[in-house]
């Protein structure tokens, strides 16, 4: 039997490009990660739990497979008409007071966002969980220009405070258990009392206290987007904690970085994905928070709305008849939760923003 190296290629991209952050080839990295028995236990417990919840809620729908087929058909339509849809999105968002920026690669996207933040005079931003900003290394780029970005998603905050990297598309801190999280909070959050327990409710309250002042005092937010609706110029973020809603409504300036493949034609198309995504990702019938915004509303919410449309290799993927279907991914992470390789090796072994089965396909194409 021939030996095939699975996972990410052992090639580091030019600085500021692509989305790989490790030089170790997957087989060697996986072997090293598999020695961490606590990590493997954490991932096994979490993925099995999510898998069970997903099976329960998808089993409620007699037309689940038809719904998935509808989503796939919409994505095929989007890929076939992407230039037109992107121009339509820009036209409609601009008409409603927003500003669209086009970024060919990570370097250009980072420059645009940094200049927008600098123009406000702020040296602090609050962030919503965003794989696009992780892909381009935005947090590190901002830090290099004296700007501090605070993650507000609980799992992303855990990763940030732990000086770590995300290991799962949906649950970035899936490799940590609650006792490890308590230790991180005690070490990194000065306002946390030593009596903090490892109970989830107490950990969430500690994070809430830590973030509250940031929400109320920071004037710039950076987000990703789950979907953008071309027919109206509307952006959509779905989340479970309410941190996204705070970031999208309180700051004066909102900067969204969105991969060009996230466009859907109409609200009718969006409806399909708002049924697919929560069931496939968190095992819920609907996301607790679904936020939508279209440009600027005078006196209500951010008054400076910017969208950075990110290519960063996507056009090249789109040009590949065999590889372009990878752009259909809606980042539900269901493939990670059933993958025996991911369960044993974890996400860090892939050395990429996008781990697991979809990452092994998508990351080499984007790099």
Secondary structure, DSSP 8 states (H G I E B T S, - for coil): ------SS-S---STTSSSB---S-HHHHHHHHTT-HHHHHHHHHHHHHHHHHHHHHHTT-TTHHHHHHHHHHHHHHHHHTHHHHHHHHHHHHHHTT-EEEEESSHHHHHHHHHHHHHHHT-SEEEE---HHHHHHTHHHHHHHTT-EEEE-SHHHHHHHHTT----SSS-TTTT--HHHHHHHHHHH-TT--TT--S-HHHHHHHHHHHHHHHHHH--EEEE--SEEETTTTEEEEEESSSHHHHHHHSSSEEEEEEEGGGEESSHHHHHHHHHHHHHHHTS-SS-SEEEEE-S-BTTBS-SEEEEEEE-TTHHHHHT-TTTGGGGG-----HHHHT-HHHHHH-SGGG-BSS-HHHHHHHHHHH-
